[in-house]
Amino acid sequence: MKAINGRSGRPLATQLFVAATFLSRSRGLLGRQGLSAGEGLLITPCNGVHTFFMRFPIDVLFLNGENRVIRTGEHLQPNRISALLFSCKKVIELPAGAVSQSGTVTGDQILLG
């Protein structure tokens, strides 16, 4: 699966893994050493994340039901908690720096496929 910024056409993740079950959402990125450029994790349903027990910072995109970015989180460090956003339906976790490199901002449509 891939994630593309619909406004700019820039790829966010060319290898997007999906966590859609209770177990896969609970595990998330735990146990990984990092995310390579082009990798990402789509967590659905989801309205907030944490980085407890992670070893690396991440960028986060919070998406509504139409896959529009309602908030970005850049360089979320290990052992932190994001805001809980009740209008959020999905979250994409990306390597730190991916959001700024792609130019993704609040309101952008993310194309998943």
RODO-2510 file (C-alpha; in nm, 4 decimals, decimal comma):
residues 113
     n   res          X          Y          Z
     1     m     0,0000     0,0000     0,0000
     2     k     0,1111     0,3594    -0,0631
     3     a     0,0301     0,7033     0,0787
     4     i     0,0501     1,0059    -0,1522
     5     n    -0,0176     1,3715    -0,0745
     6     g    -0,3064     1,4476    -0,3113
     7     r    -0,2309     1,8214    -0,3223
     8     s     0,1393     1,8020    -0,4065
     9     g     0,1603     1,4513    -0,5535
    10     r     0,4566     1,3768    -0,3274
    11     p     0,4810     1,0282    -0,1810
    12     l     0,4656     0,9955     0,1967
    13     a     0,5138     0,6184     0,2042
    14     t     0,5759     0,3790    -0,0821
    15     q     0,5603     0,0832     0,1565
    16     l     0,2700     0,1477     0,3915
    17     f     0,1907    -0,1325     0,6348
    18     v    -0,1624    -0,1523     0,7775
    19     a    -0,2519    -0,2155     1,1408
    20     a    -0,6271    -0,2781     1,1452
    21     t    -0,6698    -0,5499     1,4062
    22     f    -0,6575    -0,5051     1,7830
    23     l    -0,3293    -0,6974     1,8017
    24     s    -0,1579    -0,5165     1,5139
    25     r    -0,2720    -0,1753     1,6411
    26     s    -0,1455    -0,2602     1,9905
    27     r     0,1933    -0,3665     1,8577
    28     g     0,2345    -0,0763     1,6161
    29     l     0,6043    -0,0067     1,5668
    30     l     0,7154    -0,1658     1,8941
    31     g     1,0257    -0,3788     1,8597
    32     r     1,1448    -0,2065     1,5430
    33     q     1,4771    -0,0299     1,5210
    34     g     1,3328     0,2439     1,3003
    35     l     1,1458     0,3234     0,9830
    36     s     1,3354     0,3437     0,6556
    37     a     1,2672     0,6211     0,4067
    38     g     0,9452     0,5359     0,2249
    39     e     0,8066     0,3155     0,5018
    40     g     0,5037     0,3948     0,7136
    41     l     0,2307     0,2437     0,9291
    42     l    -0,1401     0,3158     0,8804
    43     i    -0,3334     0,2553     1,2021
    44     t    -0,7096     0,2274     1,1641
    45     p    -0,9258     0,2984     1,3526
    46     c    -0,7167     0,5328     1,5658
    47     n    -0,7514     0,8761     1,7257
    48     g    -0,4168     0,9059     1,9066
    49     v    -0,0815     0,7351     1,9500
    50     h     0,1944     0,6884     2,2026
    51     t     0,5652     0,6185     2,1632
    52     f     0,6256     0,4310     2,4880
    53     f     0,9009     0,1701     2,4520
    54     m     0,9940     0,2949     2,1045
    55     r     1,3564     0,3638     2,0186
    56     f     1,3205     0,6360     1,7590
    57     p     1,1201     0,9536     1,6842
    58     i     0,8368     0,9520     1,4293
    59     d     0,6208     1,1912     1,2326
    60     v     0,2447     1,1416     1,2595
    61     l    -0,0461     1,2391     1,0360
    62     f    -0,3928     1,2391     1,1915
    63     l    -0,6624     1,1800     0,9284
    64     n    -1,0390     1,2238     0,9352
    65     g    -1,2851     0,9874     0,7666
    66     e    -1,2139     1,1429     0,4258
    67     n    -0,8355     1,0959     0,4657
    68     r    -0,7781     1,4685     0,5162
    69     v    -0,5001     1,5726     0,7496
    70     i    -0,6523     1,7272     1,0609
    71     r    -0,3226     1,7560     1,2495
    72     t     0,0434     1,6791     1,2014
    73     g     0,2948     1,5744     1,4629
    74     e     0,6602     1,6059     1,3767
    75     h     0,9524     1,4380     1,5514
    76     l     0,7376     1,2773     1,8218
    77     q     1,0060     1,1501     2,0584
    78     p     1,0018     0,8125     2,2377
    79     n     0,7963     0,7888     2,5584
    80     r     0,5428     1,0531     2,4604
    81     i     0,1663     1,0639     2,4070
    82     s    -0,0024     1,2495     2,1227
    83     a    -0,3211     1,4457     2,1585
    84     l    -0,6455     1,2482     2,1374
    85     l    -0,8490     1,3771     1,8451
    86     f    -1,2051     1,2519     1,8434
    87     s    -1,2542     1,3504     1,4779
    88     c    -0,9493     1,1403     1,3841
    89     k    -1,0228     0,8039     1,2225
    90     k    -0,6767     0,6963     1,1011
    91     v    -0,3151     0,7736     1,1827
    92     i    -0,0111     0,7364     0,9608
    93     e     0,3248     0,6976     1,1364
    94     l     0,6263     0,7938     0,9255
    95     p     1,0007     0,8367     0,9680
    96     a     1,0931     1,1609     1,1446
    97     g     1,1261     1,4379     0,8868
    98     a     0,8882     1,2838     0,6318
    99     v     0,6097     1,5372     0,6914
   100     s     0,8286     1,8421     0,6283
   101     q     1,0069     1,6757     0,3351
   102     s     0,6734     1,6064     0,1670
   103     g     0,5341     1,9521     0,2430
   104     t     0,2220     1,7973     0,3961
   105     v     0,0038     2,0384     0,5931
   106     t    -0,3324     2,0367     0,7676
   107     g    -0,6137     2,0085     0,5128
   108     d    -0,4198     1,8010     0,2595
   109     q    -0,5951     1,4952     0,1189
   110     i    -0,3953     1,1740     0,1529
   111     l    -0,4449     0,9169    -0,1217
   112     l    -0,4170     0,5594     0,0024
   113     g    -0,3883     0,2624    -0,2270
***
